[in-house]
Each structure stands twice: as C-alpha cells, then as structure tokens.
Amino acid sequence: MDYTRRDLGKLSLGALSAATLLAKPNSRFGGVHIGINAPFLREANSAEEVLDALLKLGLSTVELRSQPIEASLGAPENPRSLRQRLRAEARNRVSREGDAAAGGGQPRRSGRRREITPEEQAALDAATEELRKWRISASMDGFKAFRKKYEDAGVGIDIVKFDSVDSMVDDELDYMFESAKALGARFITCEPPLSTTKRIGAFAEKHKIIVGYHGHAAVDNPEAFATPESFEKAMSYSKYNGANVDIGHFIAGNGFSPAEFIKKHHDRITNLHIKDRRKDQGANAPWGEGDTPIKEILQLMKREKYDFMATIEMQHRVPEGSDAMTELAKCVQYCKDALI
C-alpha cells in the first residue's frame, strides 16, 4: 500500500503514547524485531519524512529503499521514480481530457496500464545512465553520515532494498554492496528474475552480504520467487543467496503456511514481509481477516529466537473513516499483542 504525504500527518496520537514520540523507539517485542518497508508513500518521500514516520510509529529498524538515501546525497532522479512520475502525469492528463470531453461528467478510463512512449523510454534510459555514473563515482562518506543520522534518532537500517539489480553493470553491483555496508545494513533485498541470481550471488559472496530475493504469488512464473523450490534453486547457486519471504504472497500463491519453509531455511532468510492475504490468489485483507497465519509466524520467530526482521508491509485498503498512518499504527500494535 502506498500512502500520500498527507497521511504522515494523520497519525492517530491515541494509538501511540506521548512517551513513544519523545524517547528513542524500541520495536523489539518478545525478542522479535518489528520494522517496516519504507518509503511507504505514493510520492517520492525524502529520507527525513521517512525517519519522521518511523519515529511516530515507534519503529527502531527499517528495510529502506535506495531512492530516498541516494536522493538525499545528491543523486540524479531514479528511473523508478521517473517512471512513476511519468505515469502519474499521463493519468492526470487523461483525466483532464476526459473531464473536458464529458462536460464535467465521469470520464472513461481504461483498466490497462498505458504503454511507455518512445520519448519516455529515451528519458528513462538517460536517467538510468546518469544514475549509474553517479553511483560508480559516489563516496561512501555520505552513506556513513546518513547512517549516523538515523542511528542518532534510534533507527537502524537493517536492510537496503535496490531495484533493477539484474540490469546493473559490475561496478554498480560493487557500489550496491559497498553502500549497504556503509549504511550498516546486514542484508540487501531485491526483486530480480531467478535466472540472474547466479551472477548476483557471486557478488554477494565477494562482499559477504546475504541478498534476500523478494517473494510474490506468481507460482506459475519460472522466473518469479513464489514456490519453495524457486527460492531453493537460487540458494543452490550461492550460500549468500537468501530469501525475503512475503508471508501474504506465500499463502496466496501456495495455499499453505510458510512456517516449515522458514524453519528449514531460517539461516538464509533476510526478513519476512508481514501482510494478510487470502488463499487462491486472493486479495489483501485487514490483518486477522485473511488466511495468512501472521500470529503463528510471529510466535514461531519468538519461540525459535530468529534474529531477522518481521517487516510490516500493509497493503489492504484503508477503511472508511480511518487513515493510513493510523492503520499502520494498528499493525505495529497487532505485532506487539502477538508477541508480548
């Protein structure tokens, strides 16, 4: 679920104590470290806005995407952010044109995602090359200063998530690992095709950092991480290839609990994504209303003393009368109630 900047200011203070907002956060409940995948907003949020939200939610660890980190250090626009901006501009343009054509009535919209135009693709290619040049020449001093700012506030960057890893050149992959180390991260997460993980695993072994490949529900796609076998195939390529198990996607695609997979491969897991989904490729649901055994998995982590993060990734629709930050605070409390 993506949230707007306005949602950040709508955190229900009733859901969090005043002491939580004043003291450094501590989101290790029953020995299990609860964090979040960030940024979790629709817009390209700054590193400062992300940190402010983490503190309001009382979270002391984070799986942080590279975009706000690099942007704060002066990097050119990330191609992923540029793509999102281009699509948003196109949607707004179509909406305005539809409003005009309908005379102020309800405009017609297509359910299909609009194709990127040749001009937009050229802009994306140029952005990719500019970011690549910046990364290869970047000093690690900025990343160390970034890490200090977060740690001084009481938040550890446990994981850094990078996009489009499979298209990185060798020098860029080296940068990915070096910057993650400078940020104090234990792990890296990403979403490449399975067939590219032999190469990525070789770099992970070189830098001695486990890479967790994010799971989805596309069990029929041989390039996707969805079935236990897909994760295990990547793990066979390198001892530094690991799993970022999304327990909601796992139950939706496989139809059974990920508990046995987690127990079998706990030493190769970077983190779990915690969300609730229904079986048989079902929809996301409010926590406790879907088929995902969230409490069972959290209690397994507590019982077995697993040290990897349980990462909140709330993706169900915000109920009418509530707001996103209040719902996220409820997710934090759900985890706490399951563990203490």
C-alpha positions, 0 to 999 in steps of 0.5 A, spaced: 500 500 500 502 506 498 500 512 502 500 520 500 504 525 504 498 527 507 497 521 511 504 522 515 500 527 518 494 523 520 497 519 525 492 517 530 496 520 537 491 515 541 494 509 538 501 511 540 503 514 547 506 521 548 512 517 551 513 513 544 514 520 540 519 523 545 524 517 547 528 513 542 523 507 539 524 500 541 520 495 536 523 489 539 517 485 542 518 478 545 525 478 542 522 479 535 524 485 531 518 489 528 520 494 522 517 496 516 518 497 508 519 504 507 518 509 503 511 507 504 508 513 500 505 514 493 510 520 492 517 520 492 518 521 500 525 524 502 529 520 507 527 525 513 519 524 512 521 517 512 525 517 519 519 522 521 514 516 520 518 511 523 519 515 529 511 516 530 510 509 529 515 507 534 519 503 529 527 502 531 529 498 524 527 499 517 528 495 510 529 502 506 529 503 499 535 506 495 531 512 492 530 516 498 538 515 501 541 516 494 536 522 493 538 525 499 546 525 497 545 528 491 543 523 486 540 524 479 532 522 479 531 514 479 528 511 473 523 508 478 521 514 480 521 517 473 517 512 471 512 513 476 512 520 475 511 519 468 505 515 469 502 519 474 502 525 469 499 521 463 493 519 468 492 526 470 492 528 463 487 523 461 483 525 466 483 532 464 481 530 457 476 526 459 473 531 464 473 536 458 470 531 453 464 529 458 462 536 460 464 535 467 461 528 467 465 521 469 470 520 464 472 513 461 478 510 463 481 504 461 483 498 466 490 497 462 496 500 464 498 505 458 504 503 454 511 507 455 512 512 449 518 512 445 520 519 448 519 516 455 523 510 454 529 515 451 528 519 458 528 513 462 534 510 459 538 517 460 536 517 467 538 510 468 545 512 465 546 518 469 544 514 475 549 509 474 555 514 473 553 517 479 553 511 483 560 508 480 563 515 482 559 516 489 563 516 496 561 512 501 562 518 506 555 520 505 552 513 506 556 513 513 553 520 515 546 518 513 547 512 517 549 516 523 543 520 522 538 515 523 542 511 528 542 518 532 534 518 532 534 510 534 533 507 527 537 502 524 537 500 517 537 493 517 536 492 510 537 496 503 532 494 498 535 496 490 531 495 484 533 493 477 539 489 480 539 484 474 540 490 469 546 493 473 553 493 470 559 490 475 561 496 478 554 498 480 553 491 483 560 493 487 557 500 489 550 496 491 554 492 496 559 497 498 553 502 500 549 497 504 555 496 508 556 503 509 549 504 511 550 498 516 545 494 513 546 486 514 542 484 508 540 487 501 533 485 498 531 485 491 526 483 486 530 480 480 528 474 475 531 467 478 535 466 472 540 472 474 541 470 481 547 466 479 551 472 477 548 476 483 550 471 488 557 471 486 557 478 488 554 477 494 559 472 496 565 477 494 562 482 499 559 477 504 552 480 504 546 475 504 541 478 498 534 476 500 530 475 493 523 478 494 517 473 494 510 474 490 504 469 488 506 468 481 507 460 482 506 459 475 512 464 473 519 460 472 522 466 473 518 469 479 520 467 487 513 464 489 514 456 490 519 453 495 523 450 490 524 457 486 527 460 492 531 453 493 534 453 486 537 460 487 540 458 494 543 452 490 547 457 486 550 461 492 550 460 500 549 468 500 543 467 496 537 468 501 530 469 501 525 475 503 519 471 504 512 475 503 508 471 508 501 474 504 504 472 497 506 465 500 499 463 502 496 466 496 500 463 491 501 456 495 495 455 499 499 453 505 503 456 511 510 458 510 512 456 517 516 449 515 519 453 509 522 458 514 524 453 519 528 449 514 531 455 511 531 460 517 539 461 516 538 464 509 532 468 510 533 476 510 526 478 513 519 476 512 514 481 509 508 481 514 501 482 510 494 478 510 492 475 504 487 470 502 488 463 499 487 462 491 490 468 489 486 472 493 486 479 495 489 483 501 485 483 507 485 487 514 490 483 518 486 477 522 481 477 516 485 473 511 488 466 511 495 468 512 497 465 519 501 472 521 500 470 529 503 463 528 509 466 524 510 471 529 510 466 535 514 461 531 520 467 530 519 468 538 519 461 540 525 459 535 529 466 537 530 468 529 534 474 529 531 477 522 526 482 521 518 481 521 517 487 516 510 490 516 508 491 509 500 493 509 497 493 503 489 492 504 485 498 503 484 503 508 477 503 511 472 508 511 473 513 516 480 511 518 487 513 515 493 510 513 498 512 518 493 510 523 492 503 520 499 502 520 499 504 527 494 498 528 499 493 525 505 495 529 500 494 535 497 487 532 505 485 532 506 487 539 499 483 542 502 477 538 508 477 541 508 480 548 
